[in-house]
Amino acid sequence: MTAVYGAGPIKRERATQAEMHERHLALCSIVADAAPTGVRFCYYRAVSQGIVPKTDNGYRMVQRALMHLRETGIIPWTFIVDSSRWMRKPETWSSGDKLLHEVARTYRRSNWDDSDERVEVWCESESVAGVIFPVTSQWDVPLYPMKGQTSASFAYAAAMEYKDDERPLIIYYVGDYDPAGLEIEAHLAHKLRKYSARADMTIERLACTRQLIAELDLIGGKPKKRTWKHPALGVQPFAGEAVEVEAIDAPILRNIVSDAITSHLDEHKLAVTRKGEEQERALFLRMANGWSDDDEADLDGGELS
């Protein structure tokens, strides 16, 4: 007699309405505290608070909850960043006075033209770039997201920006602490030094580092491999757990980057720059307000007054 086995019932534990409500409240608090932030940053904070397990399913819980909270208007869409996708369009204006008003509103003087040093920030992914961009933008520092290993073309274009700049060059790197992250950083350094012929540049990893992992008690996991390849030194061993940058709370990561950048800024020079920026912005506004209807008509007619 042949035994016939049917499919057994699969019991899936579903969260109760009360549990989902508590999860949503906790995520609202996380996002409000960290915005702008990313889904993966929120996931790690949720894991550290015991809101979800450190599993793929736990990550999906956070994804679904954040989508629901945004679609229902509980969390503003702008609080969760996605810098991996963007729209491309030439910048245009409806009239000359609109342009002048926009210049008056957005004009900024460079913080670094009179600086004794040049500073850049590179990061491993677009998701991290979206979280630290408010800081690099505030301090007028170039931010280069790499999306994994940087291409030769991307590294070459960046290197050409400072090939003939004689000032000391400091590059801060933000990436995962794992074999792949260490490999990406090492190959980036190799390419930038090769294409710029600037062997004197300083490249410093801000995060993740062993020190930060210990200080912040960051959540890690088993690395996919125990070695990584340095372009000059060959195969290197990897010790410890693999830790993603997203395991660092977004506000803490922004503070780390901000502290590194501002250590190179002279407060007096910065104050002078801000004063000049304010005066020039007022000048642009006066120019915008002085744009007359007659000027507009002359331009419409193809003539310059």
Residue pairs with C-beta under 8 A, 6 or more apart in sequence:
15 23
20 65
23 46
23 51
23 52
23 61
23 65
24 65
24 68
24 69
24 74
26 46
26 49
26 51
27 42
27 46
27 51
27 62
27 65
27 66
27 69
28 69
28 74
28 75
30 37
30 42
30 45
30 46
30 49
31 37
31 42
31 66
31 69
31 75
31 79
31 80
32 79
33 251
34 41
34 42
34 45
34 249
34 250
34 251
35 76
35 78
35 79
35 80
35 250
36 78
36 79
36 80
36 81
36 130
36 131
36 134
36 250
37 79
37 80
37 81
37 131
37 250
38 80
38 81
38 82
38 127
38 128
38 130
38 131
38 246
38 250
39 62
39 63
39 66
39 80
39 127
40 59
40 127
40 244
40 246
41 127
41 131
41 246
41 248
41 249
41 250
42 62
42 66
42 80
43 52
43 58
43 59
43 62
43 63
43 246
44 219
44 244
44 246
44 247
45 249
46 52
46 58
46 62
47 53
47 54
47 58
47 219
48 219
52 58
52 59
52 61
52 62
54 219
54 221
66 75
66 80
69 75
70 76
70 77
70 79
70 80
81 127
81 130
81 131
82 127
82 130
83 126
83 127
83 129
83 130
83 133
83 145
84 126
84 127
84 147
93 99
93 102
95 296
96 291
96 295
96 296
96 299
97 288
97 291
97 296
100 284
100 287
100 288
100 291
101 285
101 288
103 284
103 288
104 281
104 282
104 284
104 285
104 287
104 288
105 281
107 277
107 280
107 281
107 284
108 140
108 277
109 273
109 274
109 276
109 277
109 280
110 140
110 273
111 139
111 140
111 265
111 270
111 273
112 118
112 119
112 140
112 141
114 269
114 273
115 167
115 264
115 265
115 266
115 269
116 167
116 168
117 167
117 168
117 169
117 170
117 264
118 162
118 165
118 167
118 168
118 169
118 170
119 141
119 170
119 171
119 172
119 261
119 264
120 141
120 142
120 143
120 144
120 158
120 169
120 170
120 171
120 172
121 132
121 136
121 141
121 142
121 143
121 144
121 171
121 172
121 173
121 174
121 257
121 261
122 143
122 144
122 145
122 146
122 150
122 171
122 172
122 173
122 174
122 188
123 129
123 132
123 143
123 144
123 145
123 146
123 173
123 174
123 175
123 245
124 145
124 146
124 148
124 174
124 175
124 176
124 181
124 184
124 245
125 145
125 146
125 147
125 148
125 245
126 145
126 147
127 246
128 145
128 174
128 175
128 245
128 246
128 253
129 143
129 145
131 250
131 253
131 254
132 143
132 174
132 253
132 254
132 257
133 143
134 254
135 254
135 257
135 258
135 261
136 142
136 143
136 257
136 261
137 143
138 258
139 258
139 261
139 262
139 265
141 261
142 158
142 161
144 150
144 154
144 158
146 154
146 184
146 188
148 180
148 184
149 183
149 184
149 187
150 184
150 187
150 188
150 191
152 191
152 195
155 188
155 191
155 192
155 195
156 191
156 195
158 192
159 191
159 192
159 194
159 195
159 196
159 198
160 195
160 196
162 169
162 196
162 198
163 195
163 196
163 197
163 198
168 200
168 202
169 198
169 200
169 201
169 202
170 201
170 202
170 204
170 264
171 189
171 192
171 201
171 202
171 203
171 204
172 204
172 205
172 206
172 257
172 260
172 261
173 185
173 188
173 203
173 204
173 205
173 206
174 205
174 206
174 207
174 245
174 253
174 257
175 181
175 184
175 185
175 205
175 207
175 208
175 245
176 208
176 242
176 243
176 244
176 245
177 208
177 209
177 210
177 213
177 220
177 240
177 242
177 243
178 223
178 224
178 238
178 242
178 243
178 244
179 223
179 224
179 225
179 226
179 227
179 228
179 238
179 242
180 224
180 228
181 208
182 228
182 236
182 238
183 228
183 229
183 230
185 203
185 205
186 228
186 230
186 231
187 231
188 203
189 203
190 231
190 232
192 198
192 201
192 203
193 199
193 201
204 260
206 256
206 257
206 260
207 245
207 248
207 253
207 256
208 218
208 243
208 244
208 245
208 247
208 248
210 240
212 218
212 248
212 256
213 220
213 240
213 241
213 243
216 248
216 252
218 243
218 247
218 248
219 243
219 247
220 240
220 241
220 242
220 243
220 247
221 241
221 242
221 243
222 241
222 242
223 238
223 241
223 242
224 242
225 238
226 237
226 238
227 235
227 236
227 237
227 238
228 235
228 236
228 238
229 235
229 236
230 236
245 253
248 256
294 305
295 305
298 304
298 305
